[in-house]
Amino acid sequence: MFGLDILFRKVMGLFSKDLGIDLGTANTVVVVRGEGIILREPSVVAVIKGTNQVLSSGRAVGEEAKRMLGKTPADIEAIRPLREGVISDARIAEAMLSYFIAKAHGRKWGIRPRVLIAVPSGITAVEKEAVFIAAHRAGARKVYLVEEPRAAAVGAGLRIEEPRAKMIVDMGGGTTEIAILTCASIETSHSLRVSGDAMDEAIISHMRRNYNLLIGEQTAERVKIEIGSVMPLEHEVQTKVRGRSGSTGLPEEVTVSSEEIRQALLEPANKIVEAIRSVLERTKPELAADLVETGITLAGGTSLLRGMDKLVENETGLATRVAESPMDCVARGCETFLDNLELFSSILTDDQR
């Protein structure tokens, strides 16, 4: 019987692909077992307002939809179906997943894929169920969930199976996932719903408060990427920001400096640092001793913000490094779990369907 079971799984594999999905608030990254990362697109869908009908014959997802954010006419919506790491619009999330799964699977026939999805460590049972339902309706035959910090740690190259503490801080778009792992288990963790989106909001608020200039998410993100920092720069810089004047209602352009944007970003950045310190304070003494040597590893797109690693290092006293290709860590971790689904089944959550 055991041999037949192995043969059955091999036959299934010939007609299907196993997919790993880093279902992020800002971006979704998809890996295929044995092929690596094959898709990386914004988590945005453009639909006819009041419906789940995706524009462009179902193709207005990802990059195409993101270009529409803040620029659509009254009868069209560009929607981000995840907020703070969890599904906020189930019907649109289902449409987005359907598009990504179909694009990654590449087959209109055969057996539906098994799908492993990374989710925030702090999500509720109701939020998990929403992911299961959306994934099944999107075309998955079997769904597994893995905590984002566990996947990020594996994808960052940390040997989490060792009886030695490793700390990962995964800074995505909607959440910052902080965890200390040992013996392949999460010993202490915290899911903070503050990360890249909160930093964009801080820039939007700064421009409104100090310049009475109204800007959108994409403009705020551009400013953050171009001149954003949380530590002084060797050479401070400036950039031009365009938006709508809050007083005249007319288009307007102003010049802002990296110094003032840094002051805006420090509020959400310091909340992340406080959460890291809180996790460290709850860590067992022997594990804390390990961290003096192993330090802290940062992952996720927000870890690329200038000076973020130095800020964490200064505030914790622990050596801090940014993982290689930090935006891909969760997806690469998912691929590792896909390669060893049977081995890791005990630490994955499945749909039991």
N, C-alpha and C positions, 0 to 999 in steps of 0.2 A: 504493500500500500504506500509506503514511504517513497519508493521509486516512482510509482505512478503519479504521486503528488508533484514530485520534482519535474517529471515529464510534462504534466499538465501545465505547470507554471511556465515552462520553456515554450510550449506551444502557444500559450496566451501571449507571451512576449513577442512572438513572431508577428502577431496581428495587432499589437498595441504598443504604446510607449508609456513609461512611467514619467510623470512630470513633477517637478518641485517648483513651488511658487512662493516667492517673497512678495506677499500681498501688502504693499506699503501704502500709506496715506498719500504720499507724493508720487511714488513710482512703483511699478510692478516688474519684477525680474523673474523670468521663467527658465528653468534648466530642464534638459531631457537627459534621462539616465544614459550614460555612456557617450553623450554628445556635448555636455557642458551647457553654458549659457547660450541660449538661442534667441532670446527676446528681452528687451529692456525698454519699457515705454511708460509715459506718465499715466497715473491712475485717474484718467478723465474720460468721460463719455459725453458726446453731443447728441441730444435727443429733441424730438418735437415736444414742446412744452405740454406737460400734463399727461404724457404717455411714456412708454418705455421703448418707443420706436426710434432706433438709432439711425442717424442720418447717413447719407452716402451708401445706401443699401447695406447697412450694418457695419460699415468700415470706419465711421467717425469715432474712433476710439484711440486713446494714446496720444501720439504726437499731433495728429490731425485735429483732435478735439481740444488739446491744450492750447493750440493757437487761437481757438475761439473764446477762451476764458475772458470774460469781461467785455466781449466785443460782439455778442450775439444779438439779433433783433428780438422783438418781444415774443415771437412764436417759437424760438429755439432756446434751449438751455444747454450750457456746457457744465456738467456736474462732476464733482469729485465724490464718488459714492462711499468713501471711507473718511472718517474724521477721528482724529486721535487714535489711529490704529485699528479701529473697529468699523464694521459696516453700519453706515447711517442711513443708507437708502438701498434696501434689499433688492428691489426690482432692477435698479441700475447696476448694482454690483453683479447681479446675475448676468445681465447683458454684457458687462465688461469681461467677466470670467469666461463666458461662452466664446467671445471673440478671441481671447488670449489662448484658451485651451484648443480651439479649432486651429488657430494659426500655428501653435506649437506642435500639435499632434499631427497636422498635415494630412489627415485622412478623413474622408467622408464615409468610409466603410469600415467594417471590422469591429473589433472589440473596443469598448470605451476605455480610456486610460485610468490607471490608478494615479491619484494626485496627493502629494504631500504639501501642505500649506503651513507656512510659518505665521504664528499669531503672537500678539503681546502676551507676556507671562501673566498679566493681571486681568485678563478678560474674564467675564462672568460665564456661567453655564449657558445663559440665554444668548450671549454674544457668540459663544462657540457653536451653538445650534444654528445660528444664522449663517455661519460660515459653511457648516455641513450642508444645509439646505441649498444655499446658493451654488455650491460646487457641484452637488448632485444634479440640480436642474440645469447647470451649465454643461453637463456631459460627462462628469466623472463617474466611474463605476464603483470606485472605492476611495474613501477620503481619510487621510491621516493628518493630524495636527502635531506640530512641534513648537515649543516655545522659542520665540525669536532669539533670546540671549544664548540659548543652548546651541542653536544653529549658527549664530554669529561667531561663537567661540570656536566651534569646530571649523568653520570656514576661515577663521583668522589663523588657523594652525595651532591652536592651543590643545595640548594633550589633556583633555578633561577627564580621561579615564584614570589618570594617576591619582594616588592618595596625597595630593598636593594642591593647595588652593590656587586657582586662577581667577582673575577678575576681568569681566568684559563689560564695557559700556557701549551699547549700540544706540547711536543717536540717529533716528530716522526723521521722517517728516512730521509725524503726529505724536510719536512717543519716544522717550528715552528709556531703554531697557537696561537695567543695572543688575548684575548677578555675580555671585561668587560660586564657583563650581569646584567640586572635588569628587573623585570616584564616579565620574559621569553623571552626578546628581547636582541639582541646584541647591546649595546649602542656604544661601540668603539671597533675596532678590527684591527688587522694587521696580514697578512700572510707573513712570512719571509721564503724564500727558502734557509734556512741555518739550519741544524740540525745534526743528526747523521752521514749522508753520508759526510757532509762537514768536520766533525771531522775525519772520516776515511781518507779522502783526505789529511787533514793536517798531519796525521801521515805518509802517503805515501810520501808526499813532504819532510817531515823532514828526513826520512830514505834516500831518494835519495840525498838530499842536504848535509847532514852531514856524511853519510857513503857510498855514491855512491852505495847504495843497492836498488835494484828494488823489490818491494813487491806488492802483490795483495790486493783486497778489503777484502777478508776473513782474511788474516793475520793482516791487519790493524785493523779490527774489534776485533780480538782476543786480540791484544795488548791493545786496548782501554778498553776492558772489564777487562782484567787481572790487568793492572797497571795504567789505565787512571784516571785522577783527574783534578779538576780546583782550588783546595785549597790544601795547604800543608797537607801531611799525617803525622800522628803520627809516623809511621815507614815507611820510604821510601823504595821502593822495586825495584827489577830488573827482567827482563825477557829476554829470548833469542829470537832473531828474525832471521828467515831464509828467504833467497831470492836469487836473481841472482846478482852477482857483475856487476856493470855498466862498469867496466874497463876491467875485464878478461872474462866476460860472463859466469863464472863458478858459481856453487852453493856456497853460503857463509853464515856463521852464525855470528851474532854480539850480544853483550849484551847491552841493553839499560836500562835507569833508569826511574823511575816514575817522577823525577824532569824534565828531558828533554822532556818527552812526555807531561807533564803538560804545558810546555811552548808552545808546538805546538798546544795544544787544546785550549789555552786561546784566540787565535785569533777568531775562530768561536764562542766560548762561550761568548766573549765580544760583538760580533755582536748581539747575542740573548739578552743580558742584555741591550744594547743600544735600541733595538726595544721595550723591555718592558718599559723602561723609556720614550720612545717616546709616547707610548700609554697612560701612566699615565699622561704625560704632556698635552694630549688632552682630558682628562677626566673632566667632569663637577665638579665644586667644591663640591657639595653635595654628589656626588658619590665617589669622592676622600676621603671625610670624612668617608664614610662607610668603605672604604678599610683599614683605620687605624685599624679598629676592625676585619674585616673579612679576611684581608691579601691576600696572593697569594697562589693558589694551582697549583702544577706542576703535569703534567701527561705525558704519553708517555715514551718509552724506554730510551730516552736520559736523562730524569729526574733522572735516576738511576746512572748517572755518579757521582762518588765520589765528594762531595762538591758543586754540582750544586745548591742545595737549599740554602746553606750558601752564595754562591757567589751572588745569586739574592737578598737574604735578606740584605747582606752588602751594595749592590749597590742601593737598593731602600728604605731601612729603614722600610720595611714592613715585618711582620711575614710571613714566607714562609714554606709551608709543601709539602711533596710529597704524593700524593693520595695513598690510599691502592690499591695494584695491578695496578700500573700506566699504564702498557701495555694493560690492558683490559678495561680502562675507556671508550674509544670511543665505543667499542662493547657493553658494558653494557648499555651505554646511548642509543644505537640503539635499544636494547631490550626493554627499557622503552618506547620508541616512538612506537615500534611495538605493544606493549600491549595497546596503546591508539591512534591508527592511526587516528580514526575519530576526537578525541579530539584535536590532534595536527596538523590536516591537514592544518590549516592556516599558520603554520610556516615551513611546509615542501614544497619542490619543487617537483611537479610530472611531469610525461612526457606528460600528457594530451592526451594520446593515448587510 
